[in-house]
Amino acid sequence: MTIGFIGVGHLAASMITGLIRSDHEETILLSPRGKSKELAALYGLDICTDNRELTERADIVVLAVRPVDAPSALEGLPWRKEQVVISVCAGVALSRFPAIEARLVRAMPLTATEINASPTVFYPEVDRAARLIARLGPAIALRNEDEFEVATVNAAIYGWAQDLIRQSMIWGCKQGADEKIMRQLVAQTFVAAGRMIAENNSSVEQMLKDLATPGGITELGLAILEQKGQPEAWSSACEAVLARLTPTAT
Ligand SMILES: NC(=O)c1ccc[n+]([C@@H]2O[C@H](COP(=O)([O-])OP(=O)(O)OC[C@H]3O[C@@H](n4cnc5c(N)ncnc54)[C@H](OP(=O)(O)O)[C@@H]3O)[C@@H](O)[C@H]2O)c1
């Protein structure tokens, strides 16, 4: 199988690293520009002369250009019916792409594809796309594009979670904690918190109730976060991102 990347920037580099780590046997082709030269040298990959050559040679094409460049990047290329194009471009609805012969799928990977740990939503469910995505972490098929857009907000939440880790590290270091220890401790705490929810069937409300002992430290902190506007601030941020992703729906 041959996988071609149109747009070789930050996210494509993470995806390519993840694919190479996952016992890859396929050929990976890169479009020119961006990080192509760097990745070609690092992993011994081919850079195509242009997107036409890439389209002619690839079975699956990953479109990873900036959203504004996405629709035009697919125009005028020699698409075939049996090809699959996976667009990872945030907020670019299927209807905004030109009509092409290839099957078009949207996906929203995180940079954790680099360590094969990205929960990646995708729509519509197309087998070959699902198999490729599953090599980069949990692949989650969604039922429609509206659901996909809401789930895309999660790509921003990923960054906010990293910022909470950063803030907690800075706070700990200011109190005299060792930076390397704080980095591992806080990051692994977020991993543990996420896994407990992902791997348990109990309700999240009940899990939090069990954690927040009356008069205890979790309860104390949650009350202060609420006083300072945390739940509203978080949902406002989510709403702003969704509005940016779906400008015509608002
Ligand atoms: N970064 C993330 O964590 C992340 C997560 C989820 C989804 N995404 C989505 O992934 C996409 C890429 O994001 P990114 O952060 O990787 O952007 P990026 O680093 O700016 O990379 C985009 C690359 O595409 C190239 N490009 C533009 N038009 C092209 C064309 N027609 N043919 C070939 N290459 C072309 C650009 O080249 P030039 O610089 O020469 O223009 C640039 O190297 C975006 O749509 C974003 O919404 C990103």
The ligand as a Gaussian input file, in Angstrom:
#p B3LYP/6-31G(d) Opt

LIG

0 1
 N       -1.152000      20.864000      14.510000
 C       -2.020000      20.066000      15.113000
 O       -1.812000      19.620000      16.256000
 C       -3.298000      19.661000      14.417000
 C       -4.214000      18.788000      15.065000
 C       -5.368000      18.383000      14.389000
 C       -5.613000      18.845000      13.095000
 N       -4.735000      19.702000      12.513000
 C       -5.013000      20.144000      11.138000
 O       -3.939000      19.721000      10.328000
 C       -3.729000      20.627000       9.286000
 C       -2.257000      20.964000       9.218000
 O       -1.882000      21.592000      10.430000
 P       -0.344000      21.813000      10.774000
 O       -0.301000      22.360000      12.156000
 O        0.421000      20.598000      10.442000
 O       -0.015000      22.985000       9.696000
 P        1.397000      23.421000       9.102000
 O        2.504000      23.017000      10.016000
 O        1.246000      24.852000       8.700000
 O        1.531000      22.522000       7.775000
 C        0.788000      22.702000       6.629000
 C        1.726000      22.442000       5.439000
 O        0.959000      22.328000       4.252000
 C        1.726000      22.890000       3.200000
 N        0.841000      23.143000       2.061000
 C       -0.116000      24.093000       1.908000
 N       -0.754000      23.933000       0.715000
 C       -0.175000      22.869000       0.111000
 C       -0.395000      22.212000      -1.112000
 N       -1.350000      22.603000      -1.967000
 N        0.373000      21.137000      -1.415000
 C        1.347000      20.705000      -0.579000
 N        1.603000      21.291000       0.620000
 C        0.846000      22.357000       0.953000
 C        2.329000      24.104000       3.829000
 O        3.413000      24.552000       3.070000
 P        3.816000      26.125000       3.083000
 O        4.246000      26.434000       4.470000
 O        4.896000      26.185000       2.044000
 O        2.567000      26.867000       2.711000
 C        2.751000      23.544000       5.199000
 O        4.047000      22.966000       5.120000
 C       -4.598000      21.849000       9.563000
 O       -5.679000      21.873000       8.665000
 C       -5.090000      21.659000      10.985000
 O       -6.427000      22.096000      11.150000
 C       -3.588000      20.107000      13.131000

